[in-house]
Amino acid sequence: MARLQTFPTDYVKSLLNFTRTHGLKLQWSEWEVDYGTFQRIQNYIEGYEDIVTVTFQTNNEKVEPWNGFLLASGMFQHWGGSIQSWYWQERGYGSEFDMPTSVLLEHALAGRKLGAEILEFEPYWYLFDNGEPRENLQLLMTVLTSA
């Protein structure tokens, strides 16, 4: 949407119809909040608000996670957060591997405190190494299950 390209409305409606017909739910994950993107998503999912959860991705270089979560929570019946270590890279602080676990935890706890229905985490390699949980994941699980 940032490039103001034509959006495939008919295709999205067919996916939403398929989802409803088969008793599924859909997660729409988005980092862009400029260009009226969240307002457009509201229009695209009209009539499907009960089965669509819109998640704000924390890899937005301009919008802090707390503000993105507040925006999503105020606009969508079902909302969540996509907590991403790419936040660190997009801000110019270094590689996504370098993001301190404390920042990941801060973002996750902010989403949880504001009432996110879904917390999704990316990229997988920040949390797993050859299929084994990294310390980042272990700490995240400890904090989320004890808070």
C-alpha positions as a printed NumPy array, in Angstrom:
array([[  0.   ,   0.   ,   0.   ],
       [  2.938,   2.329,   0.592],
       [  3.629,   2.287,  -3.142],
       [ -0.014,   3.096,  -3.837],
       [ -0.349,   0.023,  -6.028],
       [ -3.721,  -1.442,  -6.901],
       [ -4.895,  -3.665,  -4.1  ],
       [ -6.306,  -7.103,  -5.054],
       [ -9.676,  -6.551,  -3.343],
       [-11.477,  -9.366,  -5.159],
       [ -8.735, -11.851,  -4.268],
       [ -8.826, -10.84 ,  -0.597],
       [-12.635, -11.158,  -0.531],
       [-12.305, -14.673,  -2.006],
       [ -9.851, -15.58 ,   0.782],
       [-12.176, -14.157,   3.411],
       [-15.11 , -16.093,   1.938],
       [-13.044, -19.293,   1.896],
       [-11.985, -18.705,   5.487],
       [-15.561, -18.194,   6.679],
       [-16.932, -21.108,   4.663],
       [-14.416, -23.482,   6.201],
       [-14.797, -22.233,   9.776],
       [-11.317, -20.737,   9.868],
       [ -9.93 , -17.502,  11.235],
       [ -7.454, -15.218,   9.492],
       [ -4.541, -13.169,  10.782],
       [ -3.679, -10.036,   8.805],
       [ -0.232,  -8.813,   9.81 ],
       [  0.789,  -5.275,   8.833],
       [  3.617,  -2.907,   9.715],
       [  2.542,   0.105,   7.652],
       [  0.191,   2.546,   9.325],
       [  0.749,   5.516,   7.019],
       [ -1.209,   6.007,   3.785],
       [ -4.434,   5.126,   5.591],
       [ -3.415,   1.476,   5.592],
       [ -5.319,   0.442,   8.736],
       [ -8.395,   2.34 ,   7.512],
       [ -8.176,   0.48 ,   4.209],
       [ -7.872,  -2.831,   6.009],
       [-11.023,  -1.956,   7.948],
       [-12.82 ,  -1.522,   4.623],
       [-11.405,  -4.724,   3.139],
       [-12.488,  -6.865,   6.103],
       [-15.926,  -5.273,   6.515],
       [-18.377,  -8.036,   7.332],
       [-15.542, -10.354,   8.391],
       [-14.421,  -8.544,  11.534],
       [-15.443, -11.548,  13.63 ],
       [-12.92 , -13.859,  11.917],
       [-10.004, -11.496,  11.162],
       [ -7.318, -10.546,  13.689],
       [ -5.143,  -7.651,  12.549],
       [ -1.648,  -7.631,  14.03 ],
       [  0.684,  -4.637,  14.097],
       [  4.253,  -5.592,  13.179],
       [  6.903,  -3.954,  15.351],
       [  9.363,  -3.636,  12.458],
       [  7.949,  -0.21 ,  11.536],
       [ 10.868,   2.212,  11.552],
       [  8.781,   5.21 ,  12.652],
       [  6.022,   3.925,  14.916],
       [  6.869,   2.568,  18.35 ],
       [  5.202,  -0.751,  19.19 ],
       [  3.084,   0.727,  21.996],
       [  1.609,   3.31 ,  19.587],
       [  1.026,   0.716,  16.867],
       [ -0.711,  -1.561,  19.357],
       [ -2.886,   1.31 ,  20.585],
       [ -3.86 ,   2.126,  17.017],
       [ -4.728,  -1.485,  16.196],
       [ -6.646,  -1.978,  19.456],
       [ -8.747,   1.095,  18.759],
       [ -9.567,   0.128,  15.192],
       [-10.111,  -3.617,  15.11 ],
       [-12.45 ,  -5.965,  16.952],
       [ -9.65 ,  -8.552,  17.081],
       [ -6.05 ,  -7.367,  17.158],
       [ -2.576,  -8.472,  18.14 ],
       [  1.125,  -7.846,  17.795],
       [  3.817,  -9.298,  15.6  ],
       [  6.89 ,  -8.864,  17.783],
       [  9.958,  -8.756,  15.536],
       [ 13.651,  -8.374,  16.212],
       [ 13.777,  -6.614,  12.819],
       [ 12.699,  -3.614,  14.896],
       [ 16.372,  -3.322,  15.854],
       [ 17.584,  -3.443,  12.263],
       [ 14.918,  -1.05 ,  10.952],
       [ 15.929,   1.5  ,  13.598],
       [ 19.56 ,   1.279,  12.491],
       [ 20.848,  -0.181,  15.75 ],
       [ 22.382,  -3.289,  14.153],
       [ 21.396,  -6.742,  13.007],
       [ 18.132,  -8.329,  14.093],
       [ 20.334, -10.816,  15.993],
       [ 21.669,  -7.94 ,  18.119],
       [ 18.343,  -6.816,  19.549],
       [ 18.505,  -7.21 ,  23.322],
       [ 16.044,  -9.742,  24.69 ],
       [ 14.843,  -7.046,  27.091],
       [ 13.509,  -5.035,  24.123],
       [ 11.686,  -8.09 ,  22.751],
       [ 10.183,  -8.663,  26.199],
       [  9.19 ,  -5.01 ,  26.512],
       [  7.308,  -5.182,  23.211],
       [  5.622,  -8.485,  24.076],
       [  4.54 ,  -7.277,  27.509],
       [  3.211,  -4.016,  26.036],
       [  1.027,  -5.963,  23.609],
       [ -0.138,  -8.256,  26.363],
       [ -0.892,  -5.352,  28.728],
       [ -2.987,  -3.622,  26.072],
       [ -5.006,  -6.802,  25.474],
       [ -3.542,  -8.318,  22.303],
       [ -5.3  , -11.562,  21.38 ],
       [ -2.273, -12.812,  19.453],
       [  1.425, -12.317,  20.038],
       [  3.461, -13.672,  17.135],
       [  7.27 , -13.569,  17.018],
       [  9.762, -13.21 ,  14.144],
       [ 12.198, -14.153,  12.788],
       [ 12.422, -17.75 ,  13.873],
       [ 16.227, -17.706,  13.906],
       [ 16.169, -15.104,  16.693],
       [ 14.386, -17.706,  18.823],
       [ 15.726, -21.044,  17.499],
       [ 19.127, -22.354,  16.47 ],
       [ 18.98 , -25.541,  14.365],
       [ 15.605, -26.371,  15.892],
       [ 16.785, -25.854,  19.458],
       [ 15.41 , -23.02 ,  21.593],
       [ 17.811, -20.133,  22.008],
       [ 18.17 , -18.316,  25.317],
       [ 15.928, -15.544,  23.885],
       [ 13.005, -17.963,  23.58 ],
       [ 13.58 , -19.509,  26.981],
       [ 13.567, -16.091,  28.636],
       [ 10.517, -15.006,  26.664],
       [  8.58 , -18.106,  27.714],
       [  9.615, -17.674,  31.349],
       [  8.47 , -14.058,  31.442],
       [  5.208, -14.566,  29.536],
       [  4.131, -17.584,  31.547],
       [  4.935, -15.99 ,  34.9  ],
       [  3.528, -12.496,  34.255]])
